Every structure is written in structure tokens, then in C-alpha cells.
Amino acid sequence: MKLKSRRVSGRGQSRNSIFIFCLSFIVLTISTFFANASTTYAIVPAESTFFSSASIDEHQAYNSASNGDLWASCWADDNNLYAANGDGTGFTTTAPSVDIAMSRISGSPGSLTGSTINSGGISQTWSASGHNRKPTGMVCVDGNLYVAVQDLNFNFDDAPAATIAKSTDHGVTWTWDHSAPMFSNNTFTTIMFLDYGKNNVNAPDNYVYAYGLDYNWRDSFNNSVTDPTKLFLARVPKTSIQDRSTWEFYTGDLNGNATWSSNIALKTPVLQDDRHIYQSTRDPNHPQNMTVVSQGSVVYNQPLNRYMYTSWTEYTYEFYESPTPFGPWKHFYTKDYGGYPWTNTKNGGYATTIPSKFISSDGKSMWVQSNTFVDAPQNYNYSVRKLNVVPYTATTASNTKSDSNLAQASGVVPFEKAAHFGNNTYYNDGNYTASEDSWDQENKTTDDWGYYFNKNVNMNKVVYTTGNMFSDGGWFSSGLKVQVRQNFNWVDVTNQVIGPDYPYNSSAGPNKPYTFTFDDTWGDAVRIIGVPGGSAAFTSISELSVYYASTNLVQDPGFENQPTTTTVGTISAPWGFEGTDSHGIDVSNGHQHGGAKSAYIRTSGTGWNMITQTINVTPNTNYVLSGWVLGSSNITGGYFGVRNSSNAVIKEVQYGSMPYTKLTVSFNSGSSSTVKIYAGFWGPGSDSWINVDDITLR
């Protein structure tokens, strides 16, 4: 079915319809979402803690010489993959287009070959005119092939009937009950068999398991009463798959506590996800407010002992995992391809499936099959793309401070809300002049760029280099900050400083670096996140670097190496003093911020005094200076900052009377190779003093 975009109404009788899918992130066990201007309590699955990360190609890695969509498949006893495509010619590209063609596919991704063995002779249409036949699931059991076929309305809005056909000769001929469909009344009419591997070899019992949707096969929008937000489950003895009276339906709960009944009216969902995504798009004619449960596949990943359900929306893929066929199901990945138009370097797709034949021996690599017939590059054929997952393993951060960019370590996985041009490998390639952005048609309120690591790492610095700026976006408008993921929770870093100050408008770029420094922390992921700017609500990026910065350029930052004396005038190298009034080192007298010592200045005069240190720096580099300062009650003219080699102020902050307070200055060294850091004040003409401690320059 060449799906028509919802930008155009109607479809015609057969094949000129376009359609696609999507990805969105955040899922909570019970959440509140907004739809039709009213607040509704929604059920959504929890985020998975089984996978640390997942990533999938931006477009198909392999396209076969074929024609069609859906491609429900099974791995048969003869080691071939058998696939039923809808609305196409299969691998016989010169044949006329039919509702269903059955093909045999041999080989592996990159060297697949296929041949069509049955064209059009599978099942029949049960419903009134205006419906055609679509394959939704396949399974091979004891050498026999079974295909689930539904009646689908030409406008794709309902699927009122379904049945199951059987082949005992590997797809050449098919038989089914011609008297009536097995399922009707839009109930359990999108059937997806659980893929237990070659010839169903990994099945734990003598049942065949099948998942089903009511009313429709795809995401819906605008809160239709037939929104497919629920995935149901049934089982049937493998010897009587076509005998409807032997089917049993899951009546348990969403936590995987299984009970069964032969009464289909008692069925309950095994998975429910009430999210609606892309609730607002800039073009109201584009799909929006979409549900996330659709026709895809459920496969048993035997090496990982995990069940995986692959779903989709117009713009995203939505992936779920479970330890059992009946749950509890959790969401583990949304891949967001953004709204139309897609670029010629990426596309999403519908009817996503993972054939068990193409799962790697360790279970961490798979091939996802999906199709689309909108924008470029089209993949209205049997096509696959790589999916990689990383199972979570608890680790303790052990990396030591260095100048190494953690983003360029092995196993790092970039992520983002959406990569407009499909180039998320840009972020850590060392090219600071490239540009990617998150333009995606959504009126989104947050945007992020980040990395998943394959273990916990220590970090204290992120450098974000912007990409291109546009008339309608490319910058953050507010709230830009760094977060780290700890035990699957996103946590704000503490004492964050951005240098230079981020302007929150288009002057932020292009290709300008912004350095975020923060307290030492750890996590298995890191991101910058904020509110996207411009009328199109998107941001841009060139590079994102992450460090556990090794060097505090300040020597003796806590004054602990100073002579143990309170004698006036005894501040010693590497520290210096400028002025004529009393100064020295306080020792264990309650005036220190950390350790035992701090430096002080005390005066009853009106002159300028400062504690200072000269430091070698790299020209044209962003730095952040921080320090703790304590001021007496009568101070108003205190300054903390940095000067260049000509003694001109590069950047400073003013302070007055205060308890110990952390002062921070972000600056660029410009042409200077040395800078002078300082803390000082103009005397108010009466007894006054400051203490200074724990200075850092990174």
C-alpha cells in the first residue's frame, strides 16, 4: 500500500497513498498528557532499564530489487526467509501489482536475493467493496507457513476482518476457510505472530503466540475513539492455528500476570501506551497528535532472552522490550526522524519488523525492515537498516582526570531529538565547521543533544559548538544546561558556568564554542538541554565535547602550601599581592572555606589591594575562573576577575559584604598567553577585610 500522507485527503482505489512514522522519548509509568485542551490521565509503560542505549540507521542500509510494502515474514525450516508484501509486485518487478505477493528471500543483509512464488492467490476479501487484503504477520511451524491477512479499508481507517492462510509447500499454494473470516468486527484483526526463530524452534511450549490490534493497523490521530493504544495477545495450539475455537486470549494485567480465556470479549491488553506525540506541528495539514501502537512485529531475541516489539508513527520508531511474551512491557527507544519533508539522507518507515534470522549471535545487532513511499529516498521495497542495542551493566566510574575528549571514546552513542539531515555522527568527529540541526515540524518546548556511554564515566566539562543559524531557529532561547544520567534518571549538574555567556538568540552562532564547567560528577550519559529558539523551535550543533578536566591551572589553589604564619606580608609564591595594606594567611581560625588555610586582606584605608597569581594560558581559548570569597559588612567595591598581560581587565565580577560565596567568571583568553587572576577590593575608609580560598581556573 503506497501510503498517502495525511497532507492529502483520500486515496483512490489502490496504491497511491503515502505514509510514515516517528519517534519521541520520555515515558513514565503514570503520566498526565494534554489532548484537545483537556487533561487526561494516561497509561504509558515505564522506561526500560534493560538496555543502556539503542541506535538505528537514519535510512535503509540495503534495498533489494523488489516492489511492495509491509513484508511480514518468517524464518522457515529450509533456512529461507518467506515474506508477504502488500500492494506491489514482490520480486517480480515486471508483474502487475497485487494486494499480496509471497516471496522467498535468501542470504543476509548486503547480499539478499529474492523470488516471488505466489502473486495474488492468498486469502480473500471478506468485507464490502472499498477494502483490500493486507498481510500482517507470518510464522513457520513444523515446516508449514501461516500468514495472517486482514481486510483494510482503502482509506486505511479500519480493518474489519482477518483470517489465517496455510501453506504446506513453502508458499507456493495456500488454503483457508472460504466460508467466513476467523476474526471480525474490527476486533483482533491486525495479527502479528511472535517470531521464535527458525521454524519456531525457540518456542517454550506447544502454543503459537500472536499479538493483535483492534480497529486499525497503524497510529491514529486527533483522539479518534479507535486509537490503537492497546496491544493484545492470544495463543493457540500449534496443531490448530486455523481453528478459531482453540484460540485463547490474554486476560491478565499489564505486569505480566498471565491468565487466559477463550472468550475474546474478555481480552485485556498486554501492553498499553496512551501517549500522543507531535501534539502540535507548524503545518496543521501534517500528521499530529499521533498514537504510538501500530502494526510491526514481536521477536524473541534468544541471545539476550528478551522479547522486542517494534512499532512506529508517521515520524518515529517506537521500540519496547519484555522478559516474557506477556510483560511487563517497557519502552526502550524512540527514533525520531522528524516531520516531512525528509532529506535525501534519511527516512523513517512503517510496518517495522525485526526478522529473527538477522539477529547477531550476541543479540546486540539486528536488522529492522520497514518501508515508505514519501519524499526521498523512497524505500518501497524489501529494505533493512541496522539496529544496535547495549544491555545495561552496572559500573563504577573510574576514569581519571585528563584532557581526553570522552565523546570520542569507543562505544559512544550520539542521540538527539531529531537530526534534520541525518548526520548525528557529526557531533564527535572533530570537525567544528559542520552543522546539523533539529528542525522537525514540531512546536517542541525542549531540545537536547548528547551521548550515551557504555559505562559510567566521571566528567566536569562540556564544550558545545553551535551549527548554522537560520531565520527561524538554530539557537536555544532559554534554560540551557547540562544534565547527566545516573541510574536512568536525568540529573542537573551543580555549579554550572557557561563561558562565554550564551546569548539566547541567533548571535549564539554559527560554529561558536561554549564551555560548560561544573562540579565533578558521573553518569552513563550526558546531554545539553534547553528551550529551542526561533519560530520553528529548533537548535543546531557542530560538535559536542565532554571532559573530565585534569588541570586546575591555579597553583596552590587553597593556600595550603603557604607558610604557617599569620605575619603581615607573608603571602608567598606562586601567589602575589598588589597594594600597601595588611595581608597574609589565616590558619585554622574559622575563616577558611576548605582545608586549614585561607588568604586575607585587611585595611582601614581607601586604596586598592588584591591577591593575584599569573598563569600561562592558551590564546583564543575559553576558560572559567571560580573562587570562594568572604567579605566584611562594609565592603561594596570588591572585584574578582582576570586581567591580560597589559593589566587590562578581561572580565570581572563585583561583590560586597557576603558570607563565603562562590564567584565565577567565564572569559576567552584572546591573544594573551598569560593572564593574571585576582581577588581584591577598594577600602571603604574603615576597618574592612576579605578572605579568599579554593580558586580554580579551567
Buried (B, 14 or more C-beta within 10 A) or exposed (E): BBBBBBEEEEBEEBBBBBBBBBBBBEBBEEEEBEBEEEEEEBBBBBBBEBBBBBBBBBBBBBBBEBBBBBBBBBBBBEEBBBBBBBBBBBBBEEBEBBBBBBBBBEEEBEEBEBEBBBBBBBBBBBBEEEBBBBBBBBBBBEEBBBBBBBBBBBBBBBBBBBBBBBBEEBBEBBEBBEEEBBBBEBBBBBBBBBBBBBBBEBBEEEBBBBBBBBBBBBBBBEEEEBBBBBBBBBBBBBEEBBEBEBBBBBBBBBEBEBEBEEEBEEBBBBBBBBBBBBBBBBEEEBBBBBBBBBBBBBBBBBEBEBBBBBBBBBBBBBBBBBBBBBBBBBBBBBBBBBBBEBBEBBBBBBBBBBBBBBBEEEBBEBBBBBBBBBBEBBBBBBBBBBBBBBEBEEBEBEBEBEEBBBBEBEEBBBBBBBBBBBBBEBBBBEEBEBBBBBBBBBBBEBBBBBBBBBBBBBBBBBBBBBBBBBEEBBBBBEEBBBBBBBEEEBBEBEEBBBBBEBEBEBEBBBBBBBBBBBEBBBBBBBBBBBBBBBEBBBBBBBBBBBBBBEEBBBEBBBBBEBEEEEEEEBBBEEBBBBBEBBBBBBBEEEBBBBBBBBBBBBBEBEEBBBBBBBBEBEEEEBBBBBBBBBBBEBBEBBBBBBBBEEEEEBBBEEBBBBEBEEBBBBBBBEEBEEBBBBBBBBBBEEEBBBBBBBBBBB
